[in-house]
Amino acid sequence: MKKPIQYSNFGRRFSQGAGIVGLMDDLGIALNENPELIFMGGGNPGQILEVEHFFQQKLIAQAQDPDWLHACLGVYQSPQGDRDFRISMAQMLSQLLGKSLTAENIAIANGSQSIFFMLFNMLAGETQENNQSVTRHIHLPLVPEYIGYTDAGLQGSIFKANLPKIEVIGQNRFKYQVDFENLHIDQNLTAALCVSRPTNPTGNMITDQELIKLNELASTHSVPLIIDGAYGLPFPDLVFSPASPFFSNNTILVLSLSKLGLPGVRTGILVAEPEIIAAFTHANTVTSLACGNIGPYLVRDSLKDSSLLELCRTQIKPFYLKKMQQALDAIDHYLEGIDYRVHQPEGAIFLWLWFPKLSISCQKLYERLKNRGMLIVAGHHFFPGLDIHWPHKHECIRISYAQPFNKVEQGIKLLATELKNLS
């Protein structure tokens, strides 16, 4: 009999299941193997033909140049990423933020997920302080938060989280808010604060005032504030409430090209102080050697002439704003008579539904809907670092409205039917 492979602690940890792994498995099945599934689960962006045409024209025009083609496909870039792209990014951000940034403030990686894996483990986990071993953590001021954070720690959970305040709005809406009164930073054990803005999964938008307050709190305790801007400012600008881009000397900003409609190019962007960029680049070189060229090469000219931001303003943001309102109207119509609330949709590409009287867990609801050909994401996956029992997290689900509306409406009808069968 063949002896089973003996995995290290690292191997055992990552060979086991995780929320983000299940989510991406569902995404792959729905988009590649079984397109008949009603896919309202993962974060794949919607198809915007005008946006695809924009990038198609850029790619075709540039690929005619043999020098461009060879540099894009046939040459390793420096570990920090293509310098022209980083210069263009720094100039654009400097103008928007009123800060003087340079290429040394920018690093590129193969997707923002890989940035967070590296960044979290560089800051948190076991370390030595005053000849003693301590375990530092990433503090999430507000949960629910991104499912992809949960299993990022090499040494197990590296997160601590705060419960939110819940503001009830009208009959069928609510909003999470940072509970600053109960937000306490451990001077010795907190490695960083981290928020996504807008928040995946809820579409919550941390306000400018909340962000300033969080940054002041982090600065006072000499820890960085990490902002996950994958859906936010300055691009793709999937923000439906008043908000301003934010950056300070104490901020680490993470951006992505994925929600522009380019998830396949796997381009994440890290914006931080040069000391952090240098440390990240060293680690990223060991794990990835170099980052991909296609994403940076494809958009760098669009950064220079501001056409990328114009594309966000005229095509991408209106597309999702319309789809959000369609999905919201459908929910209010088909779920009438059901006890439900929707988080106030302020950004991203999701709606977060709360069923206060749900008679089964959200995981059971996910399984029942999957058996009927619909994929959602059960809400309990989105609470990394929350160690206390809170029934609320088993009463929520996340749905995406990025797919064509006929599919979204079909899914909402099916959800309504399943919920009514439970009552």
C-alpha positions in Angstrom: 0.0 0.0 0.0 1.3 3.4 -0.9 2.3 5.5 2.1 0.3 8.7 2.3 2.1 12.0 1.8 3.2 13.5 5.0 2.5 17.2 4.9 4.1 19.9 7.0 2.0 22.2 9.2 1.9 24.5 6.2 0.8 21.7 3.9 -1.9 20.5 6.3 -3.2 24.0 6.7 -3.6 24.7 3.0 -4.7 21.3 1.9 -7.8 21.6 4.0 -11.0 23.4 2.9 -11.5 27.1 3.3 -14.3 29.5 2.5 -12.5 31.2 -0.3 -11.6 27.8 -1.9 -15.2 26.7 -1.9 -16.3 30.1 -3.3 -13.8 29.9 -6.2 -14.7 26.2 -6.9 -18.3 27.3 -7.2 -17.3 30.2 -9.5 -15.3 27.9 -11.7 -18.1 25.4 -12.0 -20.7 28.1 -12.7 -18.7 30.1 -15.3 -16.8 27.3 -17.1 -18.5 23.9 -16.5 -22.2 24.5 -15.9 -23.3 27.9 -17.3 -27.0 26.9 -16.6 -26.4 27.5 -12.9 -27.8 30.8 -11.6 -24.6 32.3 -10.5 -25.0 34.9 -7.7 -22.0 33.8 -5.7 -18.4 34.9 -6.4 -17.0 38.3 -7.3 -16.5 37.9 -11.0 -17.2 41.2 -12.7 -20.1 41.6 -15.1 -19.5 41.7 -18.9 -19.6 45.3 -20.2 -19.2 45.2 -23.9 -18.0 48.8 -24.2 -15.3 48.1 -21.6 -14.2 45.0 -23.4 -14.0 46.9 -26.6 -11.9 49.6 -25.0 -9.3 47.1 -23.8 -9.5 45.2 -27.0 -8.6 48.3 -29.1 -5.8 49.1 -26.7 -4.4 45.5 -26.9 -4.7 45.3 -30.7 -3.1 48.6 -31.3 -0.2 48.1 -29.0 0.5 44.5 -30.0 1.3 45.7 -33.5 4.5 47.1 -32.1 7.1 44.3 -32.0 9.1 46.0 -29.3 6.0 46.4 -27.1 5.0 42.8 -27.7 8.4 41.4 -26.8 8.7 43.6 -23.7 5.2 42.5 -22.6 5.4 38.8 -23.3 9.1 38.0 -23.5 10.9 39.9 -20.7 10.8 39.6 -16.9 10.1 42.9 -15.3 11.9 44.1 -12.2 10.5 42.5 -8.9 8.7 45.8 -8.1 6.9 45.8 -11.4 7.0 47.8 -14.7 8.5 51.2 -13.9 6.5 53.1 -16.5 3.3 51.8 -15.0 4.4 52.7 -11.5 5.3 56.2 -12.6 1.9 56.7 -14.2 0.1 55.3 -11.2 2.1 57.5 -8.8 1.4 60.6 -10.9 -2.4 59.9 -11.1 -2.6 59.2 -7.3 -0.6 62.2 -6.5 -3.0 64.4 -8.3 -6.1 62.8 -6.8 -4.8 62.5 -3.3 -2.9 65.8 -3.0 0.2 63.7 -1.9 3.6 63.6 -3.5 4.0 59.9 -4.5 6.7 58.4 -6.7 7.3 55.0 -8.4 9.0 54.0 -5.1 5.6 54.1 -3.4 4.2 51.5 -5.8 4.6 47.7 -6.2 2.8 45.3 -8.4 1.8 41.7 -7.7 -0.1 38.9 -9.3 -3.5 39.9 -7.9 -4.5 41.7 -4.7 -5.1 38.3 -3.0 -1.4 37.6 -3.1 -0.6 41.0 -1.8 -2.8 40.5 1.3 -1.4 37.0 1.9 2.1 38.4 1.9 1.3 41.7 3.7 -0.7 40.1 6.5 2.0 37.5 7.2 4.8 40.1 7.1 3.0 42.2 9.8 1.1 39.6 11.9 1.9 36.2 13.4 4.6 35.1 15.8 7.5 37.5 16.4 10.1 38.3 19.0 9.8 41.3 21.3 12.0 42.0 24.2 13.4 38.4 24.0 9.9 37.0 24.2 7.7 35.3 21.6 4.4 37.2 21.0 1.7 36.7 18.4 0.5 39.8 16.7 -2.8 40.2 14.8 -4.6 42.2 12.2 -7.5 44.1 13.7 -10.7 44.4 11.6 -12.7 47.4 13.0 -15.8 46.1 11.3 -17.2 42.7 10.3 -18.6 41.3 8.0 -15.4 41.5 6.0 -13.8 39.9 2.9 -13.9 36.1 2.9 -10.4 35.9 1.3 -8.8 37.3 4.5 -10.0 34.4 6.7 -7.4 31.7 6.0 -4.5 34.0 5.0 -2.4 33.4 8.2 0.4 30.9 7.9 0.1 30.2 11.6 -3.7 29.9 11.8 -6.0 32.8 12.5 -4.3 36.1 12.7 -7.3 38.3 13.0 -9.3 40.1 15.8 -12.6 41.7 14.9 -15.1 44.1 16.4 -18.9 43.7 16.2 -20.5 46.5 14.3 -23.3 48.9 15.3 -26.4 48.2 13.4 -28.5 51.1 12.2 -32.0 50.1 11.2 -33.2 52.1 8.2 -36.9 52.0 7.2 -38.7 48.8 6.9 -36.3 46.7 4.9 -32.8 48.3 5.1 -30.0 48.5 7.6 -26.4 49.6 7.8 -23.3 48.5 9.7 -21.2 51.2 11.4 -17.8 51.2 13.2 -18.4 50.9 17.0 -15.6 53.2 18.1 -16.6 53.0 21.7 -15.6 49.3 21.8 -12.7 49.5 19.3 -9.6 48.9 21.4 -6.1 48.5 20.0 -3.6 46.5 21.9 -0.3 48.5 21.9 1.8 45.3 21.8 -0.3 42.8 19.9 -2.1 44.8 17.1 0.0 44.8 13.9 -2.4 46.8 11.7 -6.0 47.9 11.2 -7.7 46.8 8.0 -10.9 47.7 6.2 -12.2 47.1 2.7 -13.9 50.2 1.1 -16.5 49.6 -0.2 -16.8 46.5 1.9 -17.0 43.1 0.4 -19.5 41.5 1.2 -22.0 44.1 2.3 -21.5 47.1 0.0 -21.0 49.2 3.1 -18.9 52.3 2.5 -16.7 53.4 5.5 -17.4 57.2 5.5 -14.7 59.8 5.1 -15.1 60.7 8.8 -14.8 57.1 10.0 -11.7 56.6 7.9 -10.0 59.7 9.3 -10.9 58.6 12.8 -9.5 55.1 12.1 -6.3 56.5 10.7 -5.8 58.8 13.7 -6.4 55.8 16.0 -3.9 53.7 14.0 -1.3 56.5 14.0 -1.6 57.1 17.7 -0.7 53.4 18.3 2.0 53.4 15.5 0.3 50.8 13.4 -0.6 51.1 9.7 -4.2 51.4 8.4 -4.6 49.0 5.4 -7.4 50.0 2.9 -8.6 47.3 0.5 -9.7 49.4 -2.5 -10.5 46.5 -4.9 -13.9 47.9 -5.6 -13.3 51.5 -4.6 -11.4 54.7 -5.3 -9.9 55.8 -7.6 -10.8 52.8 -9.7 -13.0 51.0 -10.5 -15.0 53.6 -8.5 -17.9 51.3 -7.6 -19.0 53.8 -5.0 -22.6 54.9 -4.8 -22.4 57.3 -1.8 -20.4 60.4 -1.2 -16.8 59.5 -0.6 -13.2 60.7 -1.2 -10.0 58.8 -1.9 -7.8 58.6 1.1 -4.0 58.1 1.7 -1.6 59.2 4.4 2.0 58.3 5.5 0.4 55.7 7.8 -1.8 54.2 5.1 -1.2 51.0 3.0 -3.6 51.0 0.0 -4.3 48.0 -2.1 -5.8 48.3 -5.5 -6.7 45.9 -8.3 -7.4 45.8 -12.0 -9.9 42.9 -11.6 -13.2 44.8 -11.2 -12.4 47.0 -14.2 -13.3 43.8 -16.1 -9.8 42.4 -16.1 -9.8 39.6 -13.5 -7.8 37.3 -15.9 -4.7 39.6 -16.0 -4.2 39.1 -12.2 -2.8 42.5 -11.3 -2.7 43.9 -7.8 -1.2 47.2 -6.8 0.3 48.1 -3.5 0.7 51.7 -2.5 2.7 52.5 0.7 5.8 54.1 2.1 9.0 53.0 0.3 10.2 51.0 3.3 7.1 48.8 3.2 7.3 48.6 -0.6 11.0 47.4 -0.4 10.2 44.7 2.2 7.2 43.5 0.2 9.2 43.4 -3.1 11.8 41.2 -1.5 9.2 38.7 -0.2 7.2 38.8 -3.5 10.4 38.0 -5.4 10.9 34.8 -3.4 7.3 33.6 -4.0 6.5 34.9 -7.5 9.9 35.9 -9.0 8.2 38.6 -11.1 4.7 39.8 -11.7 2.8 39.5 -15.0 3.2 42.2 -17.6 0.0 42.2 -19.5 -2.1 44.1 -17.0 0.3 47.0 -16.4 1.2 47.2 -20.1 -2.5 47.2 -21.1 -3.5 50.1 -18.8 -0.5 52.3 -18.3 -1.2 54.7 -21.2 -4.8 54.9 -20.0 -3.5 56.1 -16.6 -1.4 58.8 -18.3 -4.3 60.3 -20.3 -7.0 59.8 -17.7 -9.1 57.7 -20.1 -9.2 54.8 -17.5 -10.9 57.0 -14.9 -13.2 58.3 -17.6 -14.1 54.7 -18.5 -15.0 54.1 -14.8 -17.1 57.2 -14.7 -19.0 56.8 -17.9 -19.3 53.0 -18.3 -18.4 50.8 -15.3 -20.0 52.7 -12.5 -23.3 53.4 -14.3 -23.5 49.8 -15.4 -23.3 48.5 -11.8 -25.5 51.3 -10.4 -28.3 50.3 -12.7 -27.9 46.6 -12.0 -27.9 47.3 -8.3 -31.2 49.2 -8.5 -32.8 46.4 -10.6 -31.7 43.7 -8.1 -32.9 45.8 -5.2 -36.3 46.4 -6.8 -36.7 42.7 -7.6 -35.8 41.8 -4.0 -38.4 44.2 -2.6 -41.0 42.8 -5.0 -40.5 39.1 -4.7 -39.6 39.0 -1.0 -42.7 40.9 0.1 -44.2 39.2 3.1 -40.8 37.8 4.2 -38.9 39.2 7.2 -35.8 40.5 5.5 -33.4 43.5 5.5 -30.9 44.5 2.8 -27.7 46.3 3.8 -27.8 49.9 2.4 -26.1 49.3 -1.0 -23.3 51.9 -1.1 -20.8 50.2 -3.4 -19.2 47.0 -4.8 -21.2 44.5 -6.8 -23.1 42.7 -4.0 -26.2 42.8 -1.9 -26.1 41.6 1.7 -29.4 40.1 2.9 -30.3 39.6 6.6 -33.2 37.3 7.5 -33.8 37.9 11.3 -36.2 34.9 11.6 -34.4 32.4 9.4 -35.4 29.0 10.7 -32.2 27.3 9.3 -28.6 28.4 9.1 -27.4 30.4 6.1 -25.2 27.4 5.3 -28.3 25.1 5.0 -30.0 27.8 2.9 -26.9 27.8 0.6 -27.0 24.0 0.3 -30.8 24.0 -0.5 -30.4 26.7 -3.2 -27.4 25.0 -4.7 -29.4 21.8 -5.0 -32.0 23.8 -7.0 -29.3 25.3 -9.3 -28.5 28.6 -7.6 -25.3 29.7 -6.1 -25.0 32.3 -3.3 -22.5 32.7 -0.5 -23.4 31.8 3.1 -22.8 34.8 5.4 -21.0 33.1 8.2 -17.8 32.9 6.1 -17.4 36.7 6.3 -16.6 37.1 10.0 -12.8 36.5 10.4 -11.5 37.1 13.8 -14.9 37.2 15.5 -14.5 34.8 18.4 -17.8 35.3 20.1 -21.1 33.6 19.3 -23.3 35.9 17.3 -26.5 34.4 15.7 -26.7 37.3 13.2 -23.8 35.9 11.2 -25.9 32.7 10.5 -28.8 34.8 9.3 -27.2 36.5 6.3 -26.2 35.8 2.7 -24.3 37.6 0.0 -25.6 37.7 -3.6 -23.9 39.2 -6.6 -25.9 41.2 -9.2 -23.1 41.3 -11.8 -24.7 38.7 -14.1 -27.5 39.5 -16.7 -30.6 40.7 -15.0 -32.8 37.8 -16.2 -30.5 35.5 -14.3 -30.5 37.7 -11.2 -34.3 38.0 -11.3 -34.6 34.2 -11.7 -32.4 33.7 -8.7 -34.3 36.2 -6.5 -37.5 34.4 -7.4 -36.0 31.1 -6.4 -34.7 32.5 -3.2 -38.1 33.9 -2.3 -39.7 30.5 -3.0 -37.2 28.7 -0.8 -37.7 31.2 2.0 -41.5 30.9 1.8 -41.2 27.1 1.9 -39.3 27.4 5.2 -42.1 29.5 6.9 
